[in-house]
Amino acid sequence: MAIEGPFWRAIAVFRVASLVYAAVLMAQNRGYEHPVLGWLVIGVMALWTAGATFAYAAESLRRWPLLAMDLLVTMACLLASPYVEGAAQGVRGTMPVPATWIAAPVLAWAVHGGRRLGAVAAAVVAAGDLWLRVRAHESPILINGAVLLFLAGVLVAHVARLARQAEERMQRAIEMEAAQRERDRLARDIHDSVLQVLAWVQRRGRQIGGEAAELGRLAGEQEAALRDLITAGPPASGATDLRTFLLRYGSPSVTVSTPATPLVLPAAVAREAAAAVGAALDNVRAHCGPGARAWVLAESGEGTVTLSIRDDGPGIPDGRLDEAAADGRMGVSRSIRGRVAELGGVVSIASVPGQGTEIEITLPA
């Protein structure tokens, strides 16, 4: 993520500053019995600082092989300190050759893997540092360095996580704002064209009467549905209430009954379920005539949501659905059964000639 870039640059600066600090200590010969070997360790540290700075700058290389190698090189330089210090090991004021450089992989693990992995890297490096102190018979054994490593690993990981969350929220806000602007633009265009035409058809149908009145009524229903669509907010990406989608189908000819409590489903599932109900209602309008009525009932069960769409039309003759699917008409097989199957649900259709049809959709909650 882009927000991680400043963290990796800060770690690179820390590596360079710590390398300079370790070189200054070596130049002062602060208790190092074998300075030549010490400078060799400093050289390894310098080479790895350059390589790690380059590698961590490339997002594609920030993987566990690099992180593991970072920790191994650091531990090797740390555990080489007794051979550099010689008999001076354990003398108060003598620091391991890498000095503060050993904290760099802890910070890298924390930024990449979070607090737990930051603490793991801190534990490994702290264990190596404490082992050196025990080996040198240091008394008392100071644990200040180990505590600081743990604090650095956990706190840096926490700050990195907060930064990622802030970036994700900002990105979502930008996307929502862009979507809302596009929705507003479409709403203006639709209002100036489609909605006005539908409203005109509705008025003229009422004035003319007869079959035109039924066309006007259908135009009015579509106008209301379209108006609800363009005035609603952008679709949610989390959970949403299925009732909100179902109630839009309510009209003088369609009765929608929902429970008093929310029917909470993932937003994508709720939209697809409502679309399946809409396809069933489209079939009612297409095959049952202008005077047909329909009823939509939504219920919640134990781990399921059940949607029933019933009409008072002539019913479906035996074999008609299979014949329609064979002819390429996919209203039931794709728009209803296909949608519900993709959601992990089932569809049952009960129809008696002359007594209407009932479609029952059962979805996992």
Secondary structure, 3 states (H helix, E strand, C coil): CHHHHHHHHHHHHHHHHHHHHHHHHHHCCCCCCCHHHHHHHHHHHHHHHHHHHHHHHCHHHCCHHHHHHHHHHHHHHHHCHHHHHHHHCCCCCCCCCCHHHHHHHHHHHHHHHCHHHHHHHHHHHHHHHHHHHHHCCCCCCCCHHHHHHHHHHHHHHHHHHHHHHHHHHHHHHHHHHHHHHHHHHHHHHHHHHHHHHHHHHHHHHHHHCCHHHHHHHHHHHHHHHHHHHHHCCCCCCCEEEHHHHHHHHCECCEEEECCCCCCEEEHHHHHHHHHHHHHHHHHHHHHCCCCCCEEEEEEECCCEEEEEEEECCCCCCCCHHHHHHHCCCCCCHHHHHHHHHHCCCEEEEEECCCCCEEEEEEEEC
